[in-house]
Amino acid sequence: MTTNKMWEAKEKRELFCKTINSILMQCSKDELPNIDPILEIAKKVVDRAFANYPSPEDETQPVSMNFK
Protein backbone atom coordinates (compact mmCIF):
# COMPACT_ATOMS: atom_id res chain seq x y z
CA MET A 1 0.00 0.00 0.00
CA THR A 2 1.44 3.37 -0.97
CA THR A 3 1.93 6.15 1.54
CA ASN A 4 -0.87 8.20 -0.01
CA LYS A 5 -3.32 5.28 0.20
CA MET A 6 -2.27 4.57 3.80
CA TRP A 7 -2.88 8.22 4.70
CA GLU A 8 -6.24 8.21 2.94
CA ALA A 9 -7.34 5.03 4.73
CA LYS A 10 -6.28 6.51 8.09
CA GLU A 11 -8.14 9.75 7.40
CA LYS A 12 -11.27 7.83 6.36
CA ARG A 13 -11.20 5.76 9.56
CA GLU A 14 -10.76 8.86 11.72
CA LEU A 15 -13.60 10.72 9.99
CA PHE A 16 -15.83 7.64 10.25
CA CYS A 17 -15.18 7.35 14.01
CA LYS A 18 -15.68 11.08 14.60
CA THR A 19 -18.99 10.99 12.73
CA ILE A 20 -20.28 8.04 14.75
CA ASN A 21 -19.12 9.55 18.04
CA SER A 22 -20.78 12.89 17.33
CA ILE A 23 -24.10 11.17 16.54
CA LEU A 24 -23.89 8.98 19.66
CA MET A 25 -23.06 11.97 21.89
CA GLN A 26 -26.29 13.64 20.79
CA CYS A 27 -28.33 10.72 22.14
CA SER A 28 -29.48 10.72 25.72
CA LYS A 29 -28.35 8.05 28.18
CA ASP A 30 -31.84 6.58 28.35
CA GLU A 31 -32.22 5.92 24.64
CA LEU A 32 -29.82 3.35 23.27
CA PRO A 33 -29.72 3.97 19.53
CA ASN A 34 -29.74 1.26 16.90
CA ILE A 35 -26.20 1.43 15.53
CA ASP A 36 -27.03 0.27 11.97
CA PRO A 37 -28.54 3.57 10.75
CA ILE A 38 -25.66 5.45 12.38
CA LEU A 39 -23.12 3.33 10.50
CA GLU A 40 -24.91 4.03 7.21
CA ILE A 41 -24.91 7.79 7.89
CA ALA A 42 -21.21 7.75 8.80
CA LYS A 43 -20.36 5.80 5.64
CA LYS A 44 -22.23 8.35 3.50
CA VAL A 45 -20.41 11.23 5.21
CA VAL A 46 -17.00 9.67 4.60
CA ASP A 47 -17.78 8.72 0.99
CA ARG A 48 -19.08 12.23 0.25
CA ALA A 49 -16.12 13.94 1.93
CA PHE A 50 -13.53 11.93 0.02
CA ALA A 51 -15.42 12.18 -3.28
CA ASN A 52 -15.07 15.97 -2.99
CA TYR A 53 -11.49 15.91 -1.67
CA PRO A 54 -8.94 17.36 -4.12
CA SER A 55 -6.83 14.83 -5.97
CA PRO A 56 -3.12 14.52 -5.08
CA GLU A 57 -2.27 16.01 -8.49
CA ASP A 58 -4.12 19.20 -7.53
CA GLU A 59 -2.08 19.49 -4.34
CA THR A 60 1.26 19.35 -6.17
CA GLN A 61 0.48 22.15 -8.61
CA PRO A 62 2.31 25.42 -7.86
CA VAL A 63 0.17 28.25 -6.62
CA SER A 64 0.91 31.80 -7.70
CA MET A 65 0.38 34.30 -4.89
CA ASN A 66 1.23 37.47 -6.90
CA PHE A 67 2.40 39.48 -3.90
CA LYS A 68 3.30 43.12 -4.54
C-alpha positions as CSV (number, residue, x, y, z in Angstrom):
1,M,0.0,0.0,0.0
2,T,1.4,3.4,-1.0
3,T,1.9,6.2,1.5
4,N,-0.9,8.2,0.0
5,K,-3.3,5.3,0.2
6,M,-2.3,4.6,3.8
7,W,-2.9,8.2,4.7
8,E,-6.2,8.2,2.9
9,A,-7.3,5.0,4.7
10,K,-6.3,6.5,8.1
11,E,-8.1,9.7,7.4
12,K,-11.3,7.8,6.4
13,R,-11.2,5.8,9.6
14,E,-10.8,8.9,11.7
15,L,-13.6,10.7,10.0
16,F,-15.8,7.6,10.3
17,C,-15.2,7.4,14.0
18,K,-15.7,11.1,14.6
19,T,-19.0,11.0,12.7
20,I,-20.3,8.0,14.7
21,N,-19.1,9.5,18.0
22,S,-20.8,12.9,17.3
23,I,-24.1,11.2,16.5
24,L,-23.9,9.0,19.7
25,M,-23.1,12.0,21.9
26,Q,-26.3,13.6,20.8
27,C,-28.3,10.7,22.1
28,S,-29.5,10.7,25.7
29,K,-28.4,8.0,28.2
30,D,-31.8,6.6,28.3
31,E,-32.2,5.9,24.6
32,L,-29.8,3.4,23.3
33,P,-29.7,4.0,19.5
34,N,-29.7,1.3,16.9
35,I,-26.2,1.4,15.5
36,D,-27.0,0.3,12.0
37,P,-28.5,3.6,10.8
38,I,-25.7,5.4,12.4
39,L,-23.1,3.3,10.5
40,E,-24.9,4.0,7.2
41,I,-24.9,7.8,7.9
42,A,-21.2,7.7,8.8
43,K,-20.4,5.8,5.6
44,K,-22.2,8.3,3.5
45,V,-20.4,11.2,5.2
46,V,-17.0,9.7,4.6
47,D,-17.8,8.7,1.0
48,R,-19.1,12.2,0.3
49,A,-16.1,13.9,1.9
50,F,-13.5,11.9,0.0
51,A,-15.4,12.2,-3.3
52,N,-15.1,16.0,-3.0
53,Y,-11.5,15.9,-1.7
54,P,-8.9,17.4,-4.1
55,S,-6.8,14.8,-6.0
56,P,-3.1,14.5,-5.1
57,E,-2.3,16.0,-8.5
58,D,-4.1,19.2,-7.5
59,E,-2.1,19.5,-4.3
60,T,1.3,19.3,-6.2
61,Q,0.5,22.1,-8.6
62,P,2.3,25.4,-7.9
63,V,0.2,28.3,-6.6
64,S,0.9,31.8,-7.7
65,M,0.4,34.3,-4.9
66,N,1.2,37.5,-6.9
67,F,2.4,39.5,-3.9
68,K,3.3,43.1,-4.5
